Amino acid sequence: MRALEIGDAAAVAALVSDPEVIKQTISMTTPFHEGEAERWIRQELEVEDQKHRVLVVEEVRSKALVGTVSVHVKRRFLRRWGTIGYWIGKPYWGRGYGTQALKAFVPYCFDVLEISRFQARVFESNQASQRVLENNGFRRTGRIRLFVPKRGGWRRILLYRLKKPS
Ligand SMILES: CC(C)(COP(=O)(O)OP(=O)(O)OC[C@H]1O[C@@H](n2cnc3c(N)ncnc32)[C@H](O)[C@@H]1OP(=O)(O)O)[C@@H](O)C(=O)NCCC(=O)NCCS
């Protein structure tokens, strides 16, 4: 995993222009083409500090960009809570990359960003993402209905949490 760079726009666009990738994310609304990918990367980098971090997931052998993982941190009382987000490009699904990316990213967030709790929200239909979270120790804590404009209606969302091991 490594820092995101403006030069990643073409590789990001090649993967996030696939509606199948976008469909399952709650925050990304439309597929990206190169200009939008560049704007997205600029926005991500502008807000990057102790409250927001995004990293590229690269394939070890080919060095190809296969996805990204990110966290947005909010302070609640004395604790720092991270909301995690991630995507892996469709050609790379099912190879364990999503699971491995969080295996590296979660301890990094605990240790470097001093996050003490994670939360995640996943469409009930997104079984792959639920497995990625469960493989990394996240615990399901609830189920809500949320109005999701890009899906044009109410959708069931599963809530997950993970606490820093003491
Ligand atoms: C969710 C996502 C990151 C998973 O990435 P991945 O690299 O394919 O995940 P992994 O290879 O680590 O697989 C994780 C588990 O999901 C399972 N899985 C993979 N694709 C699946 C599918 N289409 N349906 C059901 N399970 C699936 C795998 O078998 C594996 O299960 P296991 O741990 O029980 O063996 C990827 O599908 C993706 O980016 N989807 C679109 C964006 C998205 O959903 N982001 C997350 C929003 S909350």
Ligand as a Chemical Component Dictionary entry (heavy atoms), coordinates in Angstrom:
data_LIG
# 
_chem_comp.id                   LIG 
_chem_comp.type                 NON-POLYMER 
_chem_comp.pdbx_formal_charge   0 
_chem_comp.three_letter_code    LIG 
# 
loop_
_chem_comp_atom.comp_id 
_chem_comp_atom.atom_id 
_chem_comp_atom.alt_atom_id 
_chem_comp_atom.type_symbol 
_chem_comp_atom.charge 
_chem_comp_atom.model_Cartn_x 
_chem_comp_atom.model_Cartn_y 
_chem_comp_atom.model_Cartn_z 
_chem_comp_atom.pdbx_ordinal 
LIG C1  C1  C 0 -16.136 -5.601  -1.491 1  
LIG C2  C2  C 0 -14.816 -5.726  -2.216 2  
LIG C3  C3  C 0 -13.851 -4.681  -1.701 3  
LIG C4  C4  C 0 -14.263 -7.131  -1.932 4  
LIG O1  O1  O 0 -12.952 -7.184  -2.475 5  
LIG P1  P1  P 0 -12.253 -8.572  -2.850 6  
LIG O2  O2  O 0 -10.824 -8.271  -3.073 7  
LIG O3  O3  O 0 -12.996 -9.240  -3.932 8  
LIG O4  O4  O 0 -12.469 -9.362  -1.483 9  
LIG P2  P2  P 0 -11.780 -10.745 -1.065 10 
LIG O5  O5  O 0 -11.186 -11.399 -2.273 11 
LIG O6  O6  O 0 -10.915 -10.453 0.091  12 
LIG O7  O7  O 0 -13.021 -11.623 -0.632 13 
LIG C5  C5  C 0 -13.648 -11.483 0.607  14 
LIG C6  C6  C 0 -14.740 -12.519 0.755  15 
LIG O8  O8  O 0 -15.844 -12.188 -0.085 16 
LIG C7  C7  C 0 -16.217 -13.309 -0.862 17 
LIG N1  N1  N 0 -16.740 -12.809 -2.119 18 
LIG C8  C8  C 0 -16.037 -12.250 -3.129 19 
LIG N2  N2  N 0 -16.902 -11.884 -4.101 20 
LIG C9  C9  C 0 -18.154 -12.243 -3.679 21 
LIG C10 C10 C 0 -19.457 -12.108 -4.236 22 
LIG N3  N3  N 0 -19.648 -11.547 -5.426 23 
LIG N4  N4  N 0 -20.510 -12.558 -3.504 24 
LIG C11 C11 C 0 -20.333 -13.100 -2.284 25 
LIG N5  N5  N 0 -19.110 -13.237 -1.697 26 
LIG C12 C12 C 0 -18.049 -12.817 -2.402 27 
LIG C13 C13 C 0 -14.936 -14.103 -1.034 28 
LIG O9  O9  O 0 -15.208 -15.446 -1.347 29 
LIG C14 C14 C 0 -14.333 -13.936 0.345  30 
LIG O10 O10 O 0 -15.025 -14.781 1.233  31 
LIG P3  P3  P 0 -14.257 -15.621 2.384  32 
LIG O11 O11 O 0 -13.491 -14.644 3.180  33 
LIG O12 O12 O 0 -15.379 -16.262 3.150  34 
LIG O13 O13 O 0 -13.373 -16.577 1.652  35 
LIG C15 C15 C 0 -14.998 -5.601  -3.766 36 
LIG O14 O14 O 0 -15.932 -6.555  -4.180 37 
LIG C16 C16 C 0 -15.451 -4.221  -4.182 38 
LIG O15 O15 O 0 -14.669 -3.290  -4.258 39 
LIG N6  N6  N 0 -16.763 -4.055  -4.460 40 
LIG C17 C17 C 0 -17.309 -2.773  -4.919 41 
LIG C18 C18 C 0 -17.103 -1.625  -3.954 42 
LIG C19 C19 C 0 -17.515 -1.975  -2.537 43 
LIG O16 O16 O 0 -18.398 -2.772  -2.325 44 
LIG N7  N7  N 0 -16.864 -1.337  -1.563 45 
LIG C20 C20 C 0 -17.197 -1.533  -0.165 46 
LIG C21 C21 C 0 -18.344 -0.663  0.219  47 
LIG S1  S1  S 0 -18.866 -0.969  1.876  48 
# 
loop_
_chem_comp_bond.comp_id 
_chem_comp_bond.atom_id_1 
_chem_comp_bond.atom_id_2 
_chem_comp_bond.value_order 
_chem_comp_bond.pdbx_ordinal 
LIG C1  C2  SING 1  
LIG C2  C3  SING 2  
LIG C2  C4  SING 3  
LIG C2  C15 SING 4  
LIG C4  O1  SING 5  
LIG O1  P1  SING 6  
LIG P1  O2  DOUB 7  
LIG P1  O3  SING 8  
LIG P1  O4  SING 9  
LIG O4  P2  SING 10 
LIG P2  O5  DOUB 11 
LIG P2  O6  SING 12 
LIG P2  O7  SING 13 
LIG O7  C5  SING 14 
LIG C5  C6  SING 15 
LIG C6  O8  SING 16 
LIG C6  C14 SING 17 
LIG O8  C7  SING 18 
LIG C7  N1  SING 19 
LIG C7  C13 SING 20 
LIG N1  C8  SING 21 
LIG N1  C12 SING 22 
LIG C8  N2  DOUB 23 
LIG N2  C9  SING 24 
LIG C9  C10 SING 25 
LIG C9  C12 DOUB 26 
LIG C10 N3  SING 27 
LIG C10 N4  DOUB 28 
LIG N4  C11 SING 29 
LIG C11 N5  DOUB 30 
LIG N5  C12 SING 31 
LIG C13 O9  SING 32 
LIG C13 C14 SING 33 
LIG C14 O10 SING 34 
LIG O10 P3  SING 35 
LIG P3  O11 DOUB 36 
LIG P3  O12 SING 37 
LIG P3  O13 SING 38 
LIG C15 O14 SING 39 
LIG C15 C16 SING 40 
LIG C16 O15 DOUB 41 
LIG C16 N6  SING 42 
LIG N6  C17 SING 43 
LIG C17 C18 SING 44 
LIG C18 C19 SING 45 
LIG C19 O16 DOUB 46 
LIG C19 N7  SING 47 
LIG N7  C20 SING 48 
LIG C20 C21 SING 49 
LIG C21 S1  SING 50 
# 
